[in-house]
């Protein structure tokens, strides 16, 4: 059952946690994470709220033999209001060897994953300080990358090191000191990654060169406004395929794929396919946000992640009946929906994953037409769980993602995509795509160089959608995003008369119009007060509600199927546990 779920996830490009079955190359169970380190997106402290991060010089030395790292983070910080300390998050398993403020040694306090560094003075708003922190140790090994993150220490087929990081769910503090919150991006990151000679460290942004000495090579990179969890290490004896893309906006975008030895032809083919993704996104959404840096991919020992300008790719170049690599396209979508547009808090993560997941059906519509689009839309609906609101009312952290009972970590993908599809049908294409551009770029007329990274919430999207459509859409956002259950359509036929009534989880207004197909005619039931009565023309007339699947609503067939799947998985789990118990008892009896 799990293998089939994984196949569906790969086909759709969805990194659903229920499908996570990935080897890490490290079999030992690592020590548990501190509670603060294990989570991401926890509330900011007052000092963190008052801190801006104009620059970070991040230096890391990675030793695959000992599975250890040592690093130095040299921050330029700026006070947004009165600030007397710099507070960062860092896994307490590391040893902090030194701290300095403006070049002078400084004291620090460490409390279960949070490091507090007194500045020795109070900065006024706009004033800056230079803070350096050095650390070393063995980083947490990913239990189930990329969903349960950390370091992945693996090997190539010929036994050489293959190392990657994936930290979205647990946060950047798994291996470097950061403010682990989505809005606390660094304006300019310069990184220097030192690895054993013969290995390549493919990084975020633009290459700033490399140098080798004493058996070690340092690879230098520079990037702007990286998403905190999208800063990544990719280390292997990589080969490199390079190309470029001539954008419709007049700029030339560098392209690069760091691949394992022997995979050069596959990487070259996929890089050409990525050009079609660029054609699609630049035509339908807008300019590639990081055209001044690169389109980048790196082959990784985990499935994938939207690391900024260096997307992790671990789908092994599998062919797809859909004719494109769903994993690669989904992660690439996140350059727009996660890295350019970033949610203001974990509650709004559907803006990353739901909009990112909608880009696969939308791509198929653009490339293959309406039938392909509708097939993709309908195929996603079986994954909608609706156990909890897509946008929780109370603040959450990313630990909520892996809560199988809540189902939130799955619904932000497929349900988020379906909500986007239905919103498009309500708004109409012109208003919908204008709203998407404003959400992503902060303006309706994006061109390379005229936009900056955006932070947004669901409320921001609602406001923009209402402004572009000229309509009140509060009922839509309330029913689909702030309530758990999908709207139910109650049908009652009396001869040639069909009565329709919407019911929502919270009893809120839901004036969602519906298409009704009778014979070769399509009528529209306005449902302005949530109900309507339709004349079918005759007592034996056959009708179809919503024949083009425009409206996301409760489906009892899917509900029954999901219950059956859950039952089968529970039976398989019980069988596996019984077999393991019997094996253990047999071994004990043998010892006796």
C-alpha positions in Angstrom: 0.0 0.0 0.0 2.7 2.4 0.9 4.6 1.8 -2.3 1.5 2.6 -4.3 1.0 5.8 -2.3 4.6 6.8 -3.1 4.1 6.1 -6.8 1.0 8.5 -6.7 3.0 11.1 -4.8 5.8 10.9 -7.4 3.4 11.1 -10.3 1.8 14.2 -8.9 5.0 15.8 -7.7 3.7 15.8 -4.1 6.0 15.3 -1.2 3.3 13.9 1.1 4.6 12.8 4.5 2.5 9.6 4.4 4.5 8.4 1.5 7.9 9.0 3.0 10.0 5.9 2.5 13.5 7.0 1.8 16.9 5.7 2.7 19.5 8.0 4.3 22.6 5.9 4.1 22.9 6.2 7.9 21.3 3.4 9.8 22.1 4.3 13.4 19.3 6.1 15.3 20.6 9.5 16.3 20.1 11.1 19.7 16.7 12.9 20.0 16.6 16.5 19.1 16.0 19.2 21.8 12.3 20.3 21.7 13.1 23.7 20.3 15.5 22.3 17.6 13.0 19.6 16.6 10.4 22.3 15.7 10.5 25.2 13.3 8.5 28.4 13.1 8.1 28.8 16.9 7.2 32.3 18.1 10.0 34.9 17.9 11.5 36.3 21.0 11.4 40.1 21.5 15.0 40.4 20.5 14.5 38.3 17.4 11.5 40.5 16.4 13.8 43.5 16.7 16.6 42.1 14.6 17.2 42.4 10.8 19.8 40.4 9.1 21.6 42.4 6.3 24.5 40.0 5.8 25.9 36.7 6.8 29.3 35.3 6.0 28.7 31.5 6.6 31.8 29.2 6.7 31.3 25.5 7.0 33.8 22.6 6.9 32.2 19.2 6.4 34.1 16.0 7.1 32.3 12.9 5.8 34.7 10.5 7.4 33.9 11.6 10.9 30.4 12.8 10.0 31.1 16.1 11.7 31.1 19.8 10.8 32.7 23.0 12.1 31.6 26.4 11.2 31.7 30.1 11.7 28.8 32.5 11.2 29.8 36.2 10.9 26.6 38.3 11.0 25.9 41.9 10.4 22.8 42.6 12.3 20.6 45.7 12.3 18.3 46.9 15.0 14.7 47.5 14.0 14.0 48.9 17.5 16.1 49.1 20.7 18.3 46.0 20.8 20.7 44.8 23.4 21.3 41.2 22.5 21.4 38.9 19.4 19.4 35.7 19.8 19.8 32.8 17.4 18.6 29.1 17.3 21.2 26.3 17.2 21.1 22.6 18.0 22.6 22.3 21.5 24.4 19.1 20.4 27.0 21.5 19.0 29.9 22.9 21.0 30.2 26.7 20.7 33.9 27.5 20.7 33.9 31.3 20.5 31.7 34.3 20.2 32.6 37.9 19.4 30.8 41.2 19.1 32.4 43.9 16.9 35.7 42.0 17.0 35.8 41.6 20.8 35.3 38.3 22.6 31.8 38.1 24.1 29.9 36.0 26.5 26.8 34.0 25.6 24.0 32.0 27.1 22.6 28.8 25.7 19.3 27.4 26.7 18.1 24.2 25.0 18.7 25.3 21.5 18.6 29.1 21.8 21.8 31.1 22.0 21.6 34.6 23.5 24.6 37.0 23.0 24.6 40.3 24.9 25.9 43.1 22.7 27.4 45.0 25.5 25.4 48.1 24.4 21.9 49.0 23.2 21.6 49.5 19.5 19.1 52.2 18.4 16.9 51.5 15.4 19.0 51.5 12.2 22.3 50.8 14.1 24.3 47.7 13.3 26.7 45.3 14.9 29.0 42.5 13.8 28.5 39.2 15.6 30.6 36.1 15.1 29.8 32.6 16.4 31.9 29.5 15.9 30.7 25.9 16.6 31.5 22.3 15.9 30.2 18.8 16.4 28.2 16.0 14.8 25.0 17.2 13.3 21.7 15.4 13.6 21.2 12.6 11.1 18.0 12.8 9.2 15.6 10.0 10.2 13.4 10.3 7.1 14.7 13.0 4.8 13.3 15.3 3.6 10.2 15.1 6.0 12.2 14.5 9.2 15.3 16.4 8.4 19.0 16.8 9.1 22.2 15.6 7.5 22.1 12.7 5.0 25.5 10.9 4.9 25.4 8.5 2.0 27.8 7.1 -0.6 27.9 6.9 -4.4 27.9 3.5 -6.0 31.7 3.5 -6.0 31.9 4.3 -2.3 32.6 8.1 -2.4 30.8 10.5 0.0 27.4 11.8 -1.0 26.1 14.3 1.5 23.0 16.5 1.7 20.9 18.5 4.1 17.2 18.8 4.2 15.8 20.9 7.1 12.4 22.3 6.2 10.4 20.6 8.9 12.9 21.1 11.7 14.6 24.3 10.6 17.9 25.9 9.7 19.2 25.5 13.3 19.9 21.9 12.6 23.3 22.8 11.3 23.9 26.6 11.5 22.9 29.4 13.9 19.9 31.2 12.5 16.6 32.9 13.4 14.4 29.9 12.6 11.4 31.8 11.3 10.2 32.3 7.7 10.2 36.1 7.7 13.8 36.3 9.1 15.6 35.9 5.8 19.2 37.1 5.3 19.5 39.9 2.8 22.9 38.7 1.5 24.4 35.4 2.2 28.1 34.6 1.3 28.9 31.0 2.0 32.2 29.1 2.0 31.8 25.3 2.1 35.0 23.3 2.7 35.1 19.6 1.7 37.7 16.9 1.1 39.5 17.4 -2.2 37.8 15.7 -5.1 34.3 16.5 -3.8 32.1 19.4 -5.0 29.9 21.5 -2.8 27.0 22.9 -5.0 25.4 25.9 -3.2 22.8 28.6 -3.3 23.1 31.5 -5.7 26.1 32.4 -7.8 29.6 30.8 -7.7 32.3 33.0 -6.2 35.1 30.5 -7.1 36.9 27.8 -5.3 40.4 27.0 -4.0 42.2 23.9 -2.9 44.9 23.5 -0.2 46.1 20.7 2.1 43.6 18.1 0.8 40.6 20.4 1.2 38.6 22.4 -1.3 36.5 25.5 -0.4 33.6 26.3 -2.6 32.3 29.9 -2.4 28.7 31.0 -3.2 26.7 34.2 -2.9 23.0 34.7 -2.9 20.3 37.2 -1.9 17.3 36.7 0.4 17.5 33.0 0.7 14.5 31.3 2.3 15.8 30.0 5.7 15.1 26.3 5.1 16.2 26.6 1.5 19.9 27.1 2.4 21.4 23.7 1.7 24.6 21.6 1.4 25.0 19.3 -1.6 28.3 17.5 -1.5 29.4 14.7 -3.9 31.9 13.9 -6.7 29.5 15.8 -8.9 29.7 16.2 -12.6 28.2 19.4 -14.0 25.9 20.0 -16.9 25.5 23.7 -17.8 23.2 25.6 -20.2 21.3 28.9 -20.4 17.8 30.1 -21.1 16.8 33.1 -23.1 13.9 34.6 -21.2 10.9 36.2 -22.8 11.7 39.2 -20.5 15.0 39.8 -22.3 17.5 38.4 -19.8 19.7 35.3 -20.1 19.4 32.8 -17.2 22.3 30.5 -16.3 21.2 26.8 -15.8 23.2 24.1 -14.0 22.7 20.5 -12.9 25.1 18.8 -10.5 24.8 15.1 -11.1 26.4 11.9 -9.9 29.0 10.2 -12.0 27.4 8.4 -14.9 24.2 10.4 -14.9 25.3 13.2 -17.3 23.0 12.3 -20.2 20.0 12.0 -17.9 20.8 15.3 -16.3 21.2 17.0 -19.6 17.8 15.7 -20.7 16.1 16.9 -17.6 17.7 20.3 -17.8 16.2 20.7 -21.3 12.9 19.7 -19.8 13.3 22.4 -17.2 13.4 24.9 -20.0 9.7 24.0 -20.8 8.9 24.7 -17.1 10.5 28.1 -17.5 8.5 28.7 -20.7 5.3 27.9 -18.7 6.0 29.8 -15.5 7.3 32.9 -17.3 4.3 33.0 -19.6 1.6 32.2 -17.0 3.0 33.5 -13.7 5.9 35.9 -14.4 9.7 36.2 -14.5 11.9 33.6 -12.9 12.6 35.3 -9.6 16.3 34.5 -9.5 17.4 35.1 -13.1 20.4 37.1 -11.9 21.7 34.0 -10.1 20.7 30.6 -11.7 18.4 27.8 -12.2 20.1 25.0 -10.3 19.6 21.3 -9.5 21.6 18.9 -7.5 21.2 15.1 -7.3 20.5 14.2 -3.7 20.1 11.0 -1.7 16.7 12.1 -0.5 13.6 12.7 -2.7 13.7 16.4 -3.1 13.3 19.9 -1.7 12.9 23.5 -3.0 16.4 24.7 -2.0 16.7 28.1 -3.5 18.5 28.1 -6.9 19.8 24.6 -6.1 16.7 22.4 -6.1 17.3 19.0 -4.5 16.5 16.2 -7.0 16.3 12.6 -5.9 13.6 11.0 -8.2 16.3 9.1 -10.1 15.2 10.3 -13.5 12.2 7.9 -13.5 10.0 8.1 -16.6 6.4 9.2 -16.1 3.3 8.4 -18.1 2.5 12.2 -17.8 5.5 13.0 -20.0 7.3 15.2 -17.5 9.1 14.8 -14.2 6.5 15.8 -11.6 9.0 16.0 -8.7 11.3 18.3 -10.6 8.4 20.5 -11.7 6.9 20.7 -8.3 10.1 21.7 -6.6 10.8 24.2 -9.3 7.4 25.8 -8.7 8.6 26.6 -5.2 11.0 29.1 -6.6 7.9 31.3 -7.1 5.8 29.8 -4.3 8.1 29.5 -1.2 11.3 31.3 -2.2 10.0 34.4 -3.9 6.7 34.4 -2.1 7.2 33.2 1.5 4.5 32.7 4.1 4.5 35.0 7.1 3.9 32.1 9.5 3.6 28.3 9.3 -0.2 28.6 9.4 -0.1 29.9 5.8 2.1 27.1 4.4 -0.6 26.2 1.9 0.6 29.3 -0.1 3.8 27.3 -0.7 2.4 23.8 -1.1 -1.1 24.3 -2.4 -0.2 26.9 -5.0 2.9 24.9 -5.8 0.9 21.7 -6.3 -1.6 23.5 -8.5 1.3 24.3 -10.9 1.3 20.6 -12.0 -2.3 20.5 -13.4 -1.8 24.1 -14.7 1.3 23.1 -16.5 -0.5 20.1 -18.1 -3.3 22.5 -19.2 -0.7 24.8 -20.8 1.1 22.0 -22.5 -1.5 19.4 -23.3 -4.9 21.1 -23.0 -8.2 20.9 -21.1 -8.5 17.1 -20.8 -5.1 16.7 -19.3 -5.8 19.6 -16.9 -9.1 18.1 -15.7 -7.6 14.6 -15.4 -4.9 16.0 -13.1 -7.4 18.0 -11.0 -9.7 15.0 -10.5 -6.7 12.7 -9.6 -5.7 15.1 -6.8 -9.1 15.0 -5.1 -8.6 11.5 -3.7 -5.9 13.0 -1.5 -8.1 15.6 0.2 -8.6 14.6 3.9 -10.3 17.7 5.5 -9.6 16.6 9.1 -8.4 20.1 10.1 -8.5 23.6 8.7 -5.9 24.4 6.0 -5.3 27.6 7.8 -5.5 26.9 11.6 -6.9 29.7 13.7 -4.3 29.4 16.4 -0.5 29.8 15.8 1.2 26.5 14.8 4.7 25.4 14.2 5.9 22.9 11.6 5.6 20.0 14.0 1.9 20.1 12.9 3.0 18.9 9.5 3.8 15.4 10.7 0.6 15.0 12.8 -1.1 12.2 10.9 -4.3 12.6 12.8 -4.7 16.3 11.8 -3.9 15.5 8.2 -2.8 19.2 7.7 0.6 18.2 6.3 -1.2 16.5 3.4 -4.1 18.9 2.8 -1.9 21.9 2.3 -0.8 20.1 -0.9 -3.8 18.5 -2.6 -6.6 20.4 -0.9 -4.7 23.7 -1.4 -4.4 22.9 -5.1 -8.1 22.1 -5.3 -9.0 25.3 -3.5 -6.9 27.3 -6.0 -8.6 25.6 -8.9 -12.0 26.5 -7.5 -11.0 30.0 -6.7 -9.9 30.4 -10.4 -13.4 29.3 -11.5 -15.0 31.8 -9.2 -12.8 34.8 -10.1 -12.2 34.1 -13.8 -8.8 33.8 -15.4 -8.0 37.5 -15.8 -8.6 38.5 -12.2 -7.2 35.2 -10.9 -3.8 35.5 -12.6 -3.6 39.2 -11.8 -4.1 38.3 -8.1 -1.4 35.6 -8.3 1.1 38.0 -9.8 0.4 40.6 -7.1 0.8 37.9 -4.4 4.1 36.6 -5.8 5.7 39.8 -6.9 3.9 42.6 -5.0 2.9 44.2 -8.3 1.0 43.5 -11.5 3.8 44.2 -14.0 6.8 42.2 -12.8 10.0 42.6 -14.8 13.5 41.3 -13.9 14.9 43.8 -11.4 11.6 45.6 -10.5 10.4 43.4 -7.6 11.6 42.1 -4.3 10.8 39.0 -2.2 7.3 39.0 -0.8 6.0 37.8 2.6 2.2 37.1 2.7 -0.6 35.5 4.7 -3.9 34.0 3.7 -5.5 37.3 4.7 -3.2 39.1 2.2 -4.2 36.7 -0.6 -7.9 37.2 0.3 -7.5 41.0 0.1 -5.7 40.9 -3.2 -8.2 38.4 -4.7 -11.1 40.7 -3.6 -9.4 43.8 -5.1 -8.8 42.1 -8.4 -12.2 40.4 -8.7 -14.2 43.3 -7.3 -16.1 40.8 -5.2 -16.4 39.8 -1.5 -14.6 36.5 -1.2 -14.7 36.1 2.6 -17.3 33.3 2.3 -14.9 31.4 0.0 -11.8 31.7 2.2 -13.8 31.0 5.3 -15.5 27.8 4.0 -12.4 26.3 2.3 -9.5 27.4 4.4 -10.7 28.3 7.9 -13.1 25.3 8.4 -12.2 21.6 8.3 -14.9 19.9 6.4 -15.7 20.5 2.7 -19.0 22.1 1.8 -21.7 19.5 1.3 -24.3 19.8 -1.5 -27.7 18.4 -0.5 -29.8 17.3 -3.5 -33.5 16.6 -3.4 -35.4 15.7 -6.6 -39.2 15.9 -7.0 -40.1 15.0 -10.5 -38.7 17.6 -12.8 -37.7 19.9 -10.0 -34.2 19.7 -8.4 -33.7 21.5 -5.0 -30.0 22.2 -4.1 -28.7 23.4 -0.8 -25.2 24.1 0.4 -24.1 23.1 4.0 -20.8 24.3 5.4 -18.9 23.1 8.5 -19.6 26.3 10.4 -23.0 27.1 9.0 -21.4 30.1 7.2 -22.7 31.6 3.9 -21.6 29.8 0.8 -23.1 31.3 -2.4 -21.1 29.1 -4.7 -22.8 28.8 -8.2 -23.1 25.5 -9.9 -23.3 24.3 -13.5 -26.0 21.7 -14.1 -25.9 19.7 -17.3 -29.2 18.4 -18.6 -28.9 16.6 -22.0 -26.8 18.9 -24.1 -27.7 22.1 -22.1 -25.7 23.6 -19.2 -27.6 25.7 -16.8 -26.2 27.8 -14.0 -27.7 27.6 -10.5 -26.7 30.9 -8.9 -27.1 29.7 -5.3 -27.0 33.3 -4.1 -28.3 32.4 -0.7 -26.8 29.0 -0.7 -29.7 27.3 -2.4 -31.6 27.1 -5.6 -34.3 25.1 -7.4 -33.7 24.0 -11.0 -36.3 22.9 -13.5 -34.9 19.8 -15.3 -37.6 19.9 -18.0 -39.0 16.4 -17.4 -39.3 13.8 -14.7 -36.9 11.4 -16.4 -34.3 13.9 -17.4 -30.7 12.9 -16.5 -28.6 15.6 -15.0 -25.0 16.1 -14.0 -23.9 18.6 -11.4 -20.7 20.4 -12.0 -19.7 18.5 -15.1 -16.3 20.2 -15.5 -15.3 19.7 -11.9 -15.1 23.4 -11.1 -16.2 23.2 -7.5 -14.4 21.4 -4.6 -17.1 19.7 -2.4 -17.6 16.7 -0.2 -17.6 13.4 -2.1 -19.0 10.4 -0.3 -17.3 8.0 -2.7 -13.8 9.4 -1.9 -14.7 9.3 1.8 -15.5 5.6 1.6 -12.4 4.8 -0.4 -10.2 6.6 2.1 -11.7 4.7 4.9 -11.0 1.4 3.1 -7.4 2.5 2.4 -6.9 3.3 6.1 -8.4 -0.1 7.1 -6.0 -1.9 4.7 -3.0 0.0 6.0 -4.0 -0.8 9.6 -4.3 -4.5 8.7 -0.9 -4.5 7.1 0.6 -2.7 10.1 -0.9 -5.3 12.4 0.4 -8.2 10.3 3.9 -6.7 10.3 3.8 -6.1 14.1 2.6 -9.7 14.7 5.3 -11.1 12.4 7.9 -9.1 14.2 6.6 -10.2 17.6 6.6 -13.9 16.5 10.2 -13.5 15.2 11.3 -12.0 18.5 9.6 -14.7 20.5 11.3 -17.4 18.3 14.7 -15.8 18.9 14.1 -15.7 22.6 13.0 -19.4 22.7 16.1 -20.3 20.7 18.3 -18.5 23.2 16.7 -20.5 26.0 
